[in-house]
């Protein structure tokens, strides 16, 4: 990705508390207690979404590739309008 594309990027990130059962379903660290959903869009490219959860003592953001129905519902429901277009 070039600096020009980064300058054009729109990004919105939100954190959501999730239940221990939902964390287990995602394969996330049980101590995480939340996930972060980041919606991104760059002009002339398809929008993307990244879901992460903190892990370990340092709380590094670890990507969550699994997308169960409840998470997809949250991604779409909370998405910025520009991401849904």
mmCIF file of the C-alpha atoms, coordinates in Angstrom:
data_MODEL
# 
_entry.id   MODEL 
# 
loop_
_atom_site.group_PDB 
_atom_site.id 
_atom_site.type_symbol 
_atom_site.label_atom_id 
_atom_site.label_alt_id 
_atom_site.label_comp_id 
_atom_site.label_asym_id 
_atom_site.label_entity_id 
_atom_site.label_seq_id 
_atom_site.pdbx_PDB_ins_code 
_atom_site.Cartn_x 
_atom_site.Cartn_y 
_atom_site.Cartn_z 
_atom_site.occupancy 
_atom_site.B_iso_or_equiv 
_atom_site.pdbx_formal_charge 
_atom_site.auth_seq_id 
_atom_site.auth_comp_id 
_atom_site.auth_asym_id 
_atom_site.auth_atom_id 
_atom_site.pdbx_PDB_model_num 
ATOM 1  C CA . UNK A 1 1  ? 0.000   0.000   0.000  1.00 0.00 ? 1  UNK A CA 1 
ATOM 2  C CA . UNK A 1 2  ? 1.378   3.389   -0.970 1.00 0.00 ? 2  UNK A CA 1 
ATOM 3  C CA . UNK A 1 3  ? 1.355   6.561   1.098  1.00 0.00 ? 3  UNK A CA 1 
ATOM 4  C CA . UNK A 1 4  ? -1.136  8.039   -1.358 1.00 0.00 ? 4  UNK A CA 1 
ATOM 5  C CA . UNK A 1 5  ? -3.572  5.176   -0.728 1.00 0.00 ? 5  UNK A CA 1 
ATOM 6  C CA . UNK A 1 6  ? -3.085  5.452   3.024  1.00 0.00 ? 6  UNK A CA 1 
ATOM 7  C CA . UNK A 1 7  ? -3.940  9.145   2.825  1.00 0.00 ? 7  UNK A CA 1 
ATOM 8  C CA . UNK A 1 8  ? -7.238  8.229   1.097  1.00 0.00 ? 8  UNK A CA 1 
ATOM 9  C CA . UNK A 1 9  ? -8.137  5.471   3.559  1.00 0.00 ? 9  UNK A CA 1 
ATOM 10 C CA . UNK A 1 10 ? -11.227 5.844   5.714  1.00 0.00 ? 10 UNK A CA 1 
ATOM 11 C CA . UNK A 1 11 ? -11.119 3.848   8.930  1.00 0.00 ? 11 UNK A CA 1 
ATOM 12 C CA . UNK A 1 12 ? -13.570 3.367   11.778 1.00 0.00 ? 12 UNK A CA 1 
ATOM 13 C CA . UNK A 1 13 ? -12.827 1.093   14.740 1.00 0.00 ? 13 UNK A CA 1 
ATOM 14 C CA . UNK A 1 14 ? -15.180 0.141   17.567 1.00 0.00 ? 14 UNK A CA 1 
ATOM 15 C CA . UNK A 1 15 ? -14.762 -2.128  20.574 1.00 0.00 ? 15 UNK A CA 1 
ATOM 16 C CA . UNK A 1 16 ? -17.480 -4.479  21.783 1.00 0.00 ? 16 UNK A CA 1 
ATOM 17 C CA . UNK A 1 17 ? -17.777 -6.560  24.931 1.00 0.00 ? 17 UNK A CA 1 
ATOM 18 C CA . UNK A 1 18 ? -18.482 -10.213 24.213 1.00 0.00 ? 18 UNK A CA 1 
ATOM 19 C CA . UNK A 1 19 ? -19.459 -13.132 26.392 1.00 0.00 ? 19 UNK A CA 1 
ATOM 20 C CA . UNK A 1 20 ? -17.006 -15.860 27.426 1.00 0.00 ? 20 UNK A CA 1 
ATOM 21 C CA . UNK A 1 21 ? -18.934 -18.309 25.202 1.00 0.00 ? 21 UNK A CA 1 
ATOM 22 C CA . UNK A 1 22 ? -18.548 -15.973 22.202 1.00 0.00 ? 22 UNK A CA 1 
ATOM 23 C CA . UNK A 1 23 ? -14.806 -15.583 22.888 1.00 0.00 ? 23 UNK A CA 1 
ATOM 24 C CA . UNK A 1 24 ? -14.468 -19.369 23.027 1.00 0.00 ? 24 UNK A CA 1 
ATOM 25 C CA . UNK A 1 25 ? -16.320 -19.698 19.725 1.00 0.00 ? 25 UNK A CA 1 
ATOM 26 C CA . UNK A 1 26 ? -13.840 -17.245 18.152 1.00 0.00 ? 26 UNK A CA 1 
ATOM 27 C CA . UNK A 1 27 ? -10.859 -19.098 19.611 1.00 0.00 ? 27 UNK A CA 1 
ATOM 28 C CA . UNK A 1 28 ? -9.786  -15.883 21.365 1.00 0.00 ? 28 UNK A CA 1 
ATOM 29 C CA . UNK A 1 29 ? -7.954  -15.531 24.671 1.00 0.00 ? 29 UNK A CA 1 
ATOM 30 C CA . UNK A 1 30 ? -10.542 -16.001 27.458 1.00 0.00 ? 30 UNK A CA 1 
ATOM 31 C CA . UNK A 1 31 ? -9.261  -12.911 29.260 1.00 0.00 ? 31 UNK A CA 1 
ATOM 32 C CA . UNK A 1 32 ? -9.892  -10.689 26.229 1.00 0.00 ? 32 UNK A CA 1 
ATOM 33 C CA . UNK A 1 33 ? -13.476 -9.702  27.189 1.00 0.00 ? 33 UNK A CA 1 
ATOM 34 C CA . UNK A 1 34 ? -13.869 -7.676  23.968 1.00 0.00 ? 34 UNK A CA 1 
ATOM 35 C CA . UNK A 1 35 ? -13.258 -7.602  20.246 1.00 0.00 ? 35 UNK A CA 1 
ATOM 36 C CA . UNK A 1 36 ? -12.348 -4.665  18.046 1.00 0.00 ? 36 UNK A CA 1 
ATOM 37 C CA . UNK A 1 37 ? -13.974 -4.342  14.633 1.00 0.00 ? 37 UNK A CA 1 
ATOM 38 C CA . UNK A 1 38 ? -12.199 -2.093  12.133 1.00 0.00 ? 38 UNK A CA 1 
ATOM 39 C CA . UNK A 1 39 ? -13.919 -1.086  8.888  1.00 0.00 ? 39 UNK A CA 1 
ATOM 40 C CA . UNK A 1 40 ? -11.701 0.292   6.122  1.00 0.00 ? 40 UNK A CA 1 
ATOM 41 C CA . UNK A 1 41 ? -12.180 1.715   2.651  1.00 0.00 ? 41 UNK A CA 1 
ATOM 42 C CA . UNK A 1 42 ? -9.807  3.099   0.064  1.00 0.00 ? 42 UNK A CA 1 
ATOM 43 C CA . UNK A 1 43 ? -11.078 4.848   -3.056 1.00 0.00 ? 43 UNK A CA 1 
ATOM 44 C CA . UNK A 1 44 ? -11.593 2.448   -6.003 1.00 0.00 ? 44 UNK A CA 1 
ATOM 45 C CA . UNK A 1 45 ? -11.131 -0.653  -3.823 1.00 0.00 ? 45 UNK A CA 1 
ATOM 46 C CA . UNK A 1 46 ? -13.556 -2.945  -2.076 1.00 0.00 ? 46 UNK A CA 1 
ATOM 47 C CA . UNK A 1 47 ? -14.079 -2.125  1.611  1.00 0.00 ? 47 UNK A CA 1 
ATOM 48 C CA . UNK A 1 48 ? -12.607 -4.482  4.179  1.00 0.00 ? 48 UNK A CA 1 
ATOM 49 C CA . UNK A 1 49 ? -13.162 -5.411  7.797  1.00 0.00 ? 49 UNK A CA 1 
ATOM 50 C CA . UNK A 1 50 ? -10.725 -6.661  10.421 1.00 0.00 ? 50 UNK A CA 1 
ATOM 51 C CA . UNK A 1 51 ? -11.730 -8.245  13.726 1.00 0.00 ? 51 UNK A CA 1 
ATOM 52 C CA . UNK A 1 52 ? -9.138  -8.501  16.488 1.00 0.00 ? 52 UNK A CA 1 
ATOM 53 C CA . UNK A 1 53 ? -9.003  -9.450  20.161 1.00 0.00 ? 53 UNK A CA 1 
ATOM 54 C CA . UNK A 1 54 ? -6.291  -8.647  22.708 1.00 0.00 ? 54 UNK A CA 1 
ATOM 55 C CA . UNK A 1 55 ? -4.108  -11.553 23.782 1.00 0.00 ? 55 UNK A CA 1 
ATOM 56 C CA . UNK A 1 56 ? -1.352  -12.163 26.280 1.00 0.00 ? 56 UNK A CA 1 
ATOM 57 C CA . UNK A 1 57 ? 0.058   -9.888  28.944 1.00 0.00 ? 57 UNK A CA 1 
ATOM 58 C CA . UNK A 1 58 ? 0.856   -7.119  26.458 1.00 0.00 ? 58 UNK A CA 1 
ATOM 59 C CA . UNK A 1 59 ? -2.623  -7.223  24.918 1.00 0.00 ? 59 UNK A CA 1 
ATOM 60 C CA . UNK A 1 60 ? -1.435  -7.533  21.314 1.00 0.00 ? 60 UNK A CA 1 
ATOM 61 C CA . UNK A 1 61 ? -4.268  -7.364  18.788 1.00 0.00 ? 61 UNK A CA 1 
ATOM 62 C CA . UNK A 1 62 ? -4.655  -10.838 17.299 1.00 0.00 ? 62 UNK A CA 1 
ATOM 63 C CA . UNK A 1 63 ? -6.735  -11.190 14.089 1.00 0.00 ? 63 UNK A CA 1 
ATOM 64 C CA . UNK A 1 64 ? -9.898  -13.305 14.351 1.00 0.00 ? 64 UNK A CA 1 
ATOM 65 C CA . UNK A 1 65 ? -10.620 -14.965 10.971 1.00 0.00 ? 65 UNK A CA 1 
ATOM 66 C CA . UNK A 1 66 ? -13.731 -16.892 12.138 1.00 0.00 ? 66 UNK A CA 1 
ATOM 67 C CA . UNK A 1 67 ? -17.041 -15.082 11.407 1.00 0.00 ? 67 UNK A CA 1 
ATOM 68 C CA . UNK A 1 68 ? -19.990 -16.761 13.170 1.00 0.00 ? 68 UNK A CA 1 
ATOM 69 C CA . UNK A 1 69 ? -23.472 -15.390 12.494 1.00 0.00 ? 69 UNK A CA 1 
ATOM 70 C CA . UNK A 1 70 ? -23.655 -13.211 15.629 1.00 0.00 ? 70 UNK A CA 1 
ATOM 71 C CA . UNK A 1 71 ? -20.369 -11.526 14.668 1.00 0.00 ? 71 UNK A CA 1 
ATOM 72 C CA . UNK A 1 72 ? -21.466 -10.935 11.073 1.00 0.00 ? 72 UNK A CA 1 
ATOM 73 C CA . UNK A 1 73 ? -24.684 -9.384  12.393 1.00 0.00 ? 73 UNK A CA 1 
ATOM 74 C CA . UNK A 1 74 ? -22.628 -7.028  14.595 1.00 0.00 ? 74 UNK A CA 1 
ATOM 75 C CA . UNK A 1 75 ? -20.265 -6.160  11.718 1.00 0.00 ? 75 UNK A CA 1 
ATOM 76 C CA . UNK A 1 76 ? -23.151 -5.187  9.433  1.00 0.00 ? 76 UNK A CA 1 
ATOM 77 C CA . UNK A 1 77 ? -25.309 -3.522  12.110 1.00 0.00 ? 77 UNK A CA 1 
ATOM 78 C CA . UNK A 1 78 ? -22.512 -1.289  13.408 1.00 0.00 ? 78 UNK A CA 1 
ATOM 79 C CA . UNK A 1 79 ? -20.814 -0.587  10.062 1.00 0.00 ? 79 UNK A CA 1 
ATOM 80 C CA . UNK A 1 80 ? -20.464 3.000   8.857  1.00 0.00 ? 80 UNK A CA 1 
ATOM 81 C CA . UNK A 1 81 ? -22.787 3.827   5.947  1.00 0.00 ? 81 UNK A CA 1 
ATOM 82 C CA . UNK A 1 82 ? -19.874 4.311   3.536  1.00 0.00 ? 82 UNK A CA 1 
ATOM 83 C CA . UNK A 1 83 ? -18.718 0.741   4.244  1.00 0.00 ? 83 UNK A CA 1 
ATOM 84 C CA . UNK A 1 84 ? -22.101 -0.760  3.361  1.00 0.00 ? 84 UNK A CA 1 
ATOM 85 C CA . UNK A 1 85 ? -22.228 0.810   -0.116 1.00 0.00 ? 85 UNK A CA 1 
# 
